[in-house]
Amino acid sequence: MNNCVMRGVLAVLVATGGGGCVNVSAPDKPIEINLNINVKQEVVYRLDGEAKATIKENPGIF
């Protein structure tokens, strides 16, 4: 075992009271993760004075 694993094992032993048994088992039912995501996007644009004037002069270009 490398040094990091040994430190992890030691930390688990200290956390459980210095000894004892730690059991890790998989659940009998699948884990369900329900993600409800609402994405809202707003587009904001600004035009400089010259572009505004060009659009006003030529309203049919768009």
PyMOL Python script that loads the backbone (N, CA, C, O; Angstrom):
from pymol import cmd

cmd.read_pdbstr("""\
ATOM      1  N   MET A   1       0.846  -1.187   0.000  1.00  0.00           N
ATOM      2  CA  MET A   1       0.000   0.000   0.000  1.00  0.00           C
ATOM      3  C   MET A   1       0.884   1.241   0.000  1.00  0.00           C
ATOM      4  O   MET A   1       1.951   1.278   0.612  1.00  0.00           O
ATOM      5  N   ASN A   2       0.396   2.258  -0.713  1.00  0.00           N
ATOM      6  CA  ASN A   2       1.196   3.475  -0.703  1.00  0.00           C
ATOM      7  C   ASN A   2       0.862   4.317   0.525  1.00  0.00           C
ATOM      8  O   ASN A   2      -0.045   3.984   1.286  1.00  0.00           O
ATOM      9  N   ASN A   3       1.578   5.374   0.705  1.00  0.00           N
ATOM     10  CA  ASN A   3       1.473   6.194   1.904  1.00  0.00           C
ATOM     11  C   ASN A   3       0.104   6.846   2.036  1.00  0.00           C
ATOM     12  O   ASN A   3      -0.427   6.932   3.143  1.00  0.00           O
ATOM     13  N   CYS A   4      -0.488   7.310   0.921  1.00  0.00           N
ATOM     14  CA  CYS A   4      -1.795   7.971   0.969  1.00  0.00           C
ATOM     15  C   CYS A   4      -2.887   7.002   1.413  1.00  0.00           C
ATOM     16  O   CYS A   4      -3.773   7.374   2.182  1.00  0.00           O
ATOM     17  N   VAL A   5      -2.826   5.760   0.931  1.00  0.00           N
ATOM     18  CA  VAL A   5      -3.829   4.767   1.310  1.00  0.00           C
ATOM     19  C   VAL A   5      -3.704   4.449   2.789  1.00  0.00           C
ATOM     20  O   VAL A   5      -4.709   4.320   3.487  1.00  0.00           O
ATOM     21  N   MET A   6      -2.482   4.323   3.265  1.00  0.00           N
ATOM     22  CA  MET A   6      -2.269   4.043   4.688  1.00  0.00           C
ATOM     23  C   MET A   6      -2.815   5.164   5.559  1.00  0.00           C
ATOM     24  O   MET A   6      -3.396   4.906   6.613  1.00  0.00           O
ATOM     25  N   ARG A   7      -2.632   6.411   5.125  1.00  0.00           N
ATOM     26  CA  ARG A   7      -3.174   7.544   5.884  1.00  0.00           C
ATOM     27  C   ARG A   7      -4.693   7.495   5.898  1.00  0.00           C
ATOM     28  O   ARG A   7      -5.320   7.800   6.913  1.00  0.00           O
ATOM     29  N   GLY A   8      -5.283   7.111   4.769  1.00  0.00           N
ATOM     30  CA  GLY A   8      -6.742   7.013   4.701  1.00  0.00           C
ATOM     31  C   GLY A   8      -7.273   5.933   5.625  1.00  0.00           C
ATOM     32  O   GLY A   8      -8.271   6.138   6.317  1.00  0.00           O
ATOM     33  N   VAL A   9      -6.610   4.786   5.639  1.00  0.00           N
ATOM     34  CA  VAL A   9      -7.013   3.696   6.528  1.00  0.00           C
ATOM     35  C   VAL A   9      -6.865   4.126   7.984  1.00  0.00           C
ATOM     36  O   VAL A   9      -7.731   3.835   8.810  1.00  0.00           O
ATOM     37  N   LEU A  10      -5.796   4.801   8.295  1.00  0.00           N
ATOM     38  CA  LEU A  10      -5.570   5.280   9.653  1.00  0.00           C
ATOM     39  C   LEU A  10      -6.640   6.292  10.052  1.00  0.00           C
ATOM     40  O   LEU A  10      -7.118   6.274  11.186  1.00  0.00           O
ATOM     41  N   ALA A  11      -7.018   7.173   9.130  1.00  0.00           N
ATOM     42  CA  ALA A  11      -8.058   8.165   9.425  1.00  0.00           C
ATOM     43  C   ALA A  11      -9.392   7.485   9.695  1.00  0.00           C
ATOM     44  O   ALA A  11     -10.132   7.913  10.580  1.00  0.00           O
ATOM     45  N   VAL A  12      -9.708   6.441   8.952  1.00  0.00           N
ATOM     46  CA  VAL A  12     -10.960   5.701   9.180  1.00  0.00           C
ATOM     47  C   VAL A  12     -10.931   5.023  10.542  1.00  0.00           C
ATOM     48  O   VAL A  12     -11.930   5.036  11.260  1.00  0.00           O
ATOM     49  N   LEU A  13      -9.823   4.443  10.897  1.00  0.00           N
ATOM     50  CA  LEU A  13      -9.708   3.781  12.200  1.00  0.00           C
ATOM     51  C   LEU A  13      -9.858   4.776  13.341  1.00  0.00           C
ATOM     52  O   LEU A  13     -10.524   4.481  14.334  1.00  0.00           O
ATOM     53  N   VAL A  14      -9.257   5.935  13.214  1.00  0.00           N
ATOM     54  CA  VAL A  14      -9.367   6.957  14.255  1.00  0.00           C
ATOM     55  C   VAL A  14     -10.807   7.454  14.347  1.00  0.00           C
ATOM     56  O   VAL A  14     -11.318   7.659  15.448  1.00  0.00           O
ATOM     57  N   ALA A  15     -11.468   7.650  13.207  1.00  0.00           N
ATOM     58  CA  ALA A  15     -12.828   8.166  13.195  1.00  0.00           C
ATOM     59  C   ALA A  15     -13.821   7.172  13.785  1.00  0.00           C
ATOM     60  O   ALA A  15     -14.848   7.577  14.330  1.00  0.00           O
ATOM     61  N   THR A  16     -13.529   5.878  13.685  1.00  0.00           N
ATOM     62  CA  THR A  16     -14.460   4.869  14.206  1.00  0.00           C
ATOM     63  C   THR A  16     -14.140   4.472  15.636  1.00  0.00           C
ATOM     64  O   THR A  16     -14.691   3.494  16.142  1.00  0.00           O
ATOM     65  N   GLY A  17     -13.285   5.190  16.277  1.00  0.00           N
ATOM     66  CA  GLY A  17     -13.015   4.900  17.682  1.00  0.00           C
ATOM     67  C   GLY A  17     -11.766   4.062  17.887  1.00  0.00           C
ATOM     68  O   GLY A  17     -11.606   3.434  18.934  1.00  0.00           O
ATOM     69  N   GLY A  18     -10.887   4.044  16.908  1.00  0.00           N
ATOM     70  CA  GLY A  18      -9.627   3.347  17.086  1.00  0.00           C
ATOM     71  C   GLY A  18      -9.651   1.904  16.628  1.00  0.00           C
ATOM     72  O   GLY A  18      -8.604   1.256  16.625  1.00  0.00           O
ATOM     73  N   GLY A  19     -10.743   1.397  16.260  1.00  0.00           N
ATOM     74  CA  GLY A  19     -10.803   0.007  15.816  1.00  0.00           C
ATOM     75  C   GLY A  19     -12.211  -0.304  15.359  1.00  0.00           C
ATOM     76  O   GLY A  19     -12.963   0.584  14.957  1.00  0.00           O
ATOM     77  N   GLY A  20     -12.547  -1.549  15.426  1.00  0.00           N
ATOM     78  CA  GLY A  20     -13.890  -1.932  15.030  1.00  0.00           C
ATOM     79  C   GLY A  20     -13.935  -2.345  13.576  1.00  0.00           C
ATOM     80  O   GLY A  20     -12.909  -2.619  12.952  1.00  0.00           O
ATOM     81  N   CYS A  21     -15.130  -2.380  13.059  1.00  0.00           N
ATOM     82  CA  CYS A  21     -15.329  -2.870  11.704  1.00  0.00           C
ATOM     83  C   CYS A  21     -16.087  -1.829  10.890  1.00  0.00           C
ATOM     84  O   CYS A  21     -17.065  -1.256  11.370  1.00  0.00           O
ATOM     85  N   VAL A  22     -15.651  -1.589   9.690  1.00  0.00           N
ATOM     86  CA  VAL A  22     -16.323  -0.661   8.789  1.00  0.00           C
ATOM     87  C   VAL A  22     -16.855  -1.476   7.620  1.00  0.00           C
ATOM     88  O   VAL A  22     -16.089  -2.098   6.883  1.00  0.00           O
ATOM     89  N   ASN A  23     -18.181  -1.467   7.457  1.00  0.00           N
ATOM     90  CA  ASN A  23     -18.803  -2.200   6.351  1.00  0.00           C
ATOM     91  C   ASN A  23     -19.310  -1.218   5.317  1.00  0.00           C
ATOM     92  O   ASN A  23     -20.023  -0.268   5.639  1.00  0.00           O
ATOM     93  N   VAL A  24     -18.937  -1.456   4.072  1.00  0.00           N
ATOM     94  CA  VAL A  24     -19.424  -0.662   2.959  1.00  0.00           C
ATOM     95  C   VAL A  24     -20.090  -1.623   1.991  1.00  0.00           C
ATOM     96  O   VAL A  24     -19.461  -2.552   1.485  1.00  0.00           O
ATOM     97  N   SER A  25     -21.379  -1.388   1.741  1.00  0.00           N
ATOM     98  CA  SER A  25     -22.086  -2.278   0.826  1.00  0.00           C
ATOM     99  C   SER A  25     -22.958  -1.458  -0.118  1.00  0.00           C
ATOM    100  O   SER A  25     -23.362  -0.337   0.194  1.00  0.00           O
ATOM    101  N   ALA A  26     -23.232  -2.036  -1.260  1.00  0.00           N
ATOM    102  CA  ALA A  26     -24.062  -1.366  -2.257  1.00  0.00           C
ATOM    103  C   ALA A  26     -25.524  -1.433  -1.820  1.00  0.00           C
ATOM    104  O   ALA A  26     -25.931  -2.404  -1.182  1.00  0.00           O
ATOM    105  N   PRO A  27     -26.330  -0.401  -2.160  1.00  0.00           N
ATOM    106  CA  PRO A  27     -27.751  -0.447  -1.804  1.00  0.00           C
ATOM    107  C   PRO A  27     -28.477  -1.517  -2.623  1.00  0.00           C
ATOM    108  O   PRO A  27     -28.031  -1.895  -3.707  1.00  0.00           O
ATOM    109  N   ASP A  28     -29.608  -1.997  -2.084  1.00  0.00           N
ATOM    110  CA  ASP A  28     -30.349  -3.030  -2.802  1.00  0.00           C
ATOM    111  C   ASP A  28     -31.186  -2.467  -3.941  1.00  0.00           C
ATOM    112  O   ASP A  28     -31.584  -3.209  -4.838  1.00  0.00           O
ATOM    113  N   LYS A  29     -31.458  -1.169  -3.918  1.00  0.00           N
ATOM    114  CA  LYS A  29     -32.199  -0.510  -4.999  1.00  0.00           C
ATOM    115  C   LYS A  29     -31.257   0.450  -5.723  1.00  0.00           C
ATOM    116  O   LYS A  29     -30.314   0.966  -5.122  1.00  0.00           O
ATOM    117  N   PRO A  30     -31.511   0.694  -7.021  1.00  0.00           N
ATOM    118  CA  PRO A  30     -30.664   1.654  -7.736  1.00  0.00           C
ATOM    119  C   PRO A  30     -30.827   3.065  -7.183  1.00  0.00           C
ATOM    120  O   PRO A  30     -31.903   3.445  -6.722  1.00  0.00           O
ATOM    121  N   ILE A  31     -29.765   3.818  -7.234  1.00  0.00           N
ATOM    122  CA  ILE A  31     -29.800   5.218  -6.792  1.00  0.00           C
ATOM    123  C   ILE A  31     -30.433   6.035  -7.901  1.00  0.00           C
ATOM    124  O   ILE A  31     -30.006   5.962  -9.053  1.00  0.00           O
ATOM    125  N   GLU A  32     -31.450   6.813  -7.558  1.00  0.00           N
ATOM    126  CA  GLU A  32     -32.150   7.635  -8.547  1.00  0.00           C
ATOM    127  C   GLU A  32     -31.801   9.099  -8.306  1.00  0.00           C
ATOM    128  O   GLU A  32     -31.957   9.618  -7.201  1.00  0.00           O
ATOM    129  N   ILE A  33     -31.330   9.750  -9.357  1.00  0.00           N
ATOM    130  CA  ILE A  33     -30.999  11.169  -9.284  1.00  0.00           C
ATOM    131  C   ILE A  33     -31.960  11.904 -10.210  1.00  0.00           C
ATOM    132  O   ILE A  33     -31.945  11.694 -11.423  1.00  0.00           O
ATOM    133  N   ASN A  34     -32.784  12.754  -9.640  1.00  0.00           N
ATOM    134  CA  ASN A  34     -33.786  13.478 -10.406  1.00  0.00           C
ATOM    135  C   ASN A  34     -33.323  14.925 -10.552  1.00  0.00           C
ATOM    136  O   ASN A  34     -33.240  15.661  -9.569  1.00  0.00           O
ATOM    137  N   LEU A  35     -33.026  15.321 -11.773  1.00  0.00           N
ATOM    138  CA  LEU A  35     -32.551  16.675 -12.019  1.00  0.00           C
ATOM    139  C   LEU A  35     -33.610  17.457 -12.786  1.00  0.00           C
ATOM    140  O   LEU A  35     -33.917  17.137 -13.935  1.00  0.00           O
ATOM    141  N   ASN A  36     -34.154  18.462 -12.160  1.00  0.00           N
ATOM    142  CA  ASN A  36     -35.076  19.369 -12.835  1.00  0.00           C
ATOM    143  C   ASN A  36     -34.317  20.669 -13.075  1.00  0.00           C
ATOM    144  O   ASN A  36     -34.034  21.419 -12.140  1.00  0.00           O
ATOM    145  N   ILE A  37     -33.997  20.920 -14.323  1.00  0.00           N
ATOM    146  CA  ILE A  37     -33.180  22.076 -14.658  1.00  0.00           C
ATOM    147  C   ILE A  37     -33.985  23.009 -15.545  1.00  0.00           C
ATOM    148  O   ILE A  37     -34.547  22.592 -16.558  1.00  0.00           O
ATOM    149  N   ASN A  38     -34.034  24.267 -15.158  1.00  0.00           N
ATOM    150  CA  ASN A  38     -34.710  25.281 -15.944  1.00  0.00           C
ATOM    151  C   ASN A  38     -33.659  26.276 -16.405  1.00  0.00           C
ATOM    152  O   ASN A  38     -33.020  26.943 -15.591  1.00  0.00           O
ATOM    153  N   VAL A  39     -33.487  26.369 -17.707  1.00  0.00           N
ATOM    154  CA  VAL A  39     -32.481  27.264 -18.265  1.00  0.00           C
ATOM    155  C   VAL A  39     -33.196  28.407 -18.953  1.00  0.00           C
ATOM    156  O   VAL A  39     -34.016  28.193 -19.845  1.00  0.00           O
ATOM    157  N   LYS A  40     -32.884  29.611 -18.538  1.00  0.00           N
ATOM    158  CA  LYS A  40     -33.467  30.800 -19.146  1.00  0.00           C
ATOM    159  C   LYS A  40     -32.321  31.651 -19.657  1.00  0.00           C
ATOM    160  O   LYS A  40     -31.357  31.926 -18.943  1.00  0.00           O
ATOM    161  N   GLN A  41     -32.447  32.054 -20.886  1.00  0.00           N
ATOM    162  CA  GLN A  41     -31.371  32.837 -21.480  1.00  0.00           C
ATOM    163  C   GLN A  41     -31.956  34.144 -21.991  1.00  0.00           C
ATOM    164  O   GLN A  41     -32.996  34.166 -22.649  1.00  0.00           O
ATOM    165  N   GLU A  42     -31.286  35.200 -21.684  1.00  0.00           N
ATOM    166  CA  GLU A  42     -31.678  36.502 -22.181  1.00  0.00           C
ATOM    167  C   GLU A  42     -30.541  37.050 -23.025  1.00  0.00           C
ATOM    168  O   GLU A  42     -29.370  36.958 -22.657  1.00  0.00           O
ATOM    169  N   VAL A  43     -30.905  37.615 -24.153  1.00  0.00           N
ATOM    170  CA  VAL A  43     -29.902  38.191 -25.033  1.00  0.00           C
ATOM    171  C   VAL A  43     -30.063  39.703 -24.977  1.00  0.00           C
ATOM    172  O   VAL A  43     -31.133  40.239 -25.265  1.00  0.00           O
ATOM    173  N   VAL A  44     -29.005  40.367 -24.608  1.00  0.00           N
ATOM    174  CA  VAL A  44     -29.005  41.819 -24.508  1.00  0.00           C
ATOM    175  C   VAL A  44     -27.948  42.343 -25.469  1.00  0.00           C
ATOM    176  O   VAL A  44     -26.810  41.874 -25.480  1.00  0.00           O
ATOM    177  N   TYR A  45     -28.340  43.318 -26.273  1.00  0.00           N
ATOM    178  CA  TYR A  45     -27.369  43.877 -27.195  1.00  0.00           C
ATOM    179  C   TYR A  45     -27.448  45.400 -27.146  1.00  0.00           C
ATOM    180  O   TYR A  45     -28.486  45.979 -26.829  1.00  0.00           O
ATOM    181  N   ARG A  46     -26.358  46.008 -27.460  1.00  0.00           N
ATOM    182  CA  ARG A  46     -26.268  47.466 -27.486  1.00  0.00           C
ATOM    183  C   ARG A  46     -25.634  47.876 -28.805  1.00  0.00           C
ATOM    184  O   ARG A  46     -24.695  47.246 -29.291  1.00  0.00           O
ATOM    185  N   LEU A  47     -26.167  48.933 -29.361  1.00  0.00           N
ATOM    186  CA  LEU A  47     -25.619  49.426 -30.618  1.00  0.00           C
ATOM    187  C   LEU A  47     -24.981  50.784 -30.393  1.00  0.00           C
ATOM    188  O   LEU A  47     -25.490  51.599 -29.623  1.00  0.00           O
ATOM    189  N   ASP A  48     -23.876  51.023 -31.062  1.00  0.00           N
ATOM    190  CA  ASP A  48     -23.277  52.343 -30.949  1.00  0.00           C
ATOM    191  C   ASP A  48     -24.082  53.333 -31.789  1.00  0.00           C
ATOM    192  O   ASP A  48     -24.936  52.926 -32.576  1.00  0.00           O
ATOM    193  N   GLY A  49     -23.823  54.592 -31.629  1.00  0.00           N
ATOM    194  CA  GLY A  49     -24.588  55.650 -32.285  1.00  0.00           C
ATOM    195  C   GLY A  49     -24.606  55.541 -33.798  1.00  0.00           C
ATOM    196  O   GLY A  49     -25.642  55.780 -34.419  1.00  0.00           O
ATOM    197  N   GLU A  50     -23.499  55.191 -34.395  1.00  0.00           N
ATOM    198  CA  GLU A  50     -23.421  55.106 -35.852  1.00  0.00           C
ATOM    199  C   GLU A  50     -24.294  53.970 -36.388  1.00  0.00           C
ATOM    200  O   GLU A  50     -24.968  54.130 -37.405  1.00  0.00           O
ATOM    201  N   ALA A  51     -24.281  52.839 -35.715  1.00  0.00           N
ATOM    202  CA  ALA A  51     -25.106  51.713 -36.143  1.00  0.00           C
ATOM    203  C   ALA A  51     -26.586  52.050 -35.992  1.00  0.00           C
ATOM    204  O   ALA A  51     -27.382  51.699 -36.862  1.00  0.00           O
ATOM    205  N   LYS A  52     -26.969  52.716 -34.920  1.00  0.00           N
ATOM    206  CA  LYS A  52     -28.373  53.126 -34.741  1.00  0.00           C
ATOM    207  C   LYS A  52     -28.811  54.062 -35.858  1.00  0.00           C
ATOM    208  O   LYS A  52     -29.915  53.931 -36.386  1.00  0.00           O
ATOM    209  N   ALA A  53     -27.953  54.998 -36.214  1.00  0.00           N
ATOM    210  CA  ALA A  53     -28.291  55.945 -37.273  1.00  0.00           C
ATOM    211  C   ALA A  53     -28.440  55.226 -38.615  1.00  0.00           C
ATOM    212  O   ALA A  53     -29.338  55.547 -39.394  1.00  0.00           O
ATOM    213  N   THR A  54     -27.570  54.263 -38.886  1.00  0.00           N
ATOM    214  CA  THR A  54     -27.642  53.507 -40.146  1.00  0.00           C
ATOM    215  C   THR A  54     -28.942  52.701 -40.221  1.00  0.00           C
ATOM    216  O   THR A  54     -29.567  52.627 -41.279  1.00  0.00           O
ATOM    217  N   ILE A  55     -29.337  52.113 -39.123  1.00  0.00           N
ATOM    218  CA  ILE A  55     -30.590  51.347 -39.107  1.00  0.00           C
ATOM    219  C   ILE A  55     -31.800  52.260 -39.293  1.00  0.00           C
ATOM    220  O   ILE A  55     -32.745  51.904 -39.997  1.00  0.00           O
ATOM    221  N   LYS A  56     -31.772  53.435 -38.665  1.00  0.00           N
ATOM    222  CA  LYS A  56     -32.883  54.372 -38.835  1.00  0.00           C
ATOM    223  C   LYS A  56     -32.966  54.866 -40.269  1.00  0.00           C
ATOM    224  O   LYS A  56     -34.066  55.045 -40.793  1.00  0.00           O
ATOM    225  N   GLU A  57     -31.833  55.090 -40.913  1.00  0.00           N
ATOM    226  CA  GLU A  57     -31.810  55.557 -42.285  1.00  0.00           C
ATOM    227  C   GLU A  57     -32.226  54.493 -43.281  1.00  0.00           C
ATOM    228  O   GLU A  57     -32.772  54.812 -44.338  1.00  0.00           O
ATOM    229  N   ASN A  58     -31.975  53.231 -42.959  1.00  0.00           N
ATOM    230  CA  ASN A  58     -32.274  52.104 -43.853  1.00  0.00           C
ATOM    231  C   ASN A  58     -33.108  51.042 -43.098  1.00  0.00           C
ATOM    232  O   ASN A  58     -32.591  49.967 -42.793  1.00  0.00           O
ATOM    233  N   PRO A  59     -34.364  51.326 -42.801  1.00  0.00           N
ATOM    234  CA  PRO A  59     -35.139  50.362 -41.992  1.00  0.00           C
ATOM    235  C   PRO A  59     -35.411  49.046 -42.695  1.00  0.00           C
ATOM    236  O   PRO A  59     -35.748  48.067 -42.030  1.00  0.00           O
ATOM    237  N   GLY A  60     -35.282  48.983 -43.998  1.00  0.00           N
ATOM    238  CA  GLY A  60     -35.564  47.757 -44.724  1.00  0.00           C
ATOM    239  C   GLY A  60     -34.423  46.754 -44.769  1.00  0.00           C
ATOM    240  O   GLY A  60     -34.592  45.657 -45.300  1.00  0.00           O
ATOM    241  N   ILE A  61     -33.255  47.111 -44.219  1.00  0.00           N
ATOM    242  CA  ILE A  61     -32.114  46.186 -44.328  1.00  0.00           C
ATOM    243  C   ILE A  61     -32.237  44.991 -43.396  1.00  0.00           C
ATOM    244  O   ILE A  61     -31.541  43.991 -43.566  1.00  0.00           O
ATOM    245  N   PHE A  62     -33.114  45.093 -42.420  1.00  0.00           N
ATOM    246  CA  PHE A  62     -33.291  43.971 -41.486  1.00  0.00           C
ATOM    247  C   PHE A  62     -34.666  43.374 -41.610  1.00  0.00           C
ATOM    248  O   PHE A  62     -34.991  42.422 -40.901  1.00  0.00           O
TER     249      PHE A  62
END
""", "prot")
cmd.dss("prot")
cmd.show_as("cartoon", "prot")
cmd.util.cbc("prot")
cmd.orient("prot")
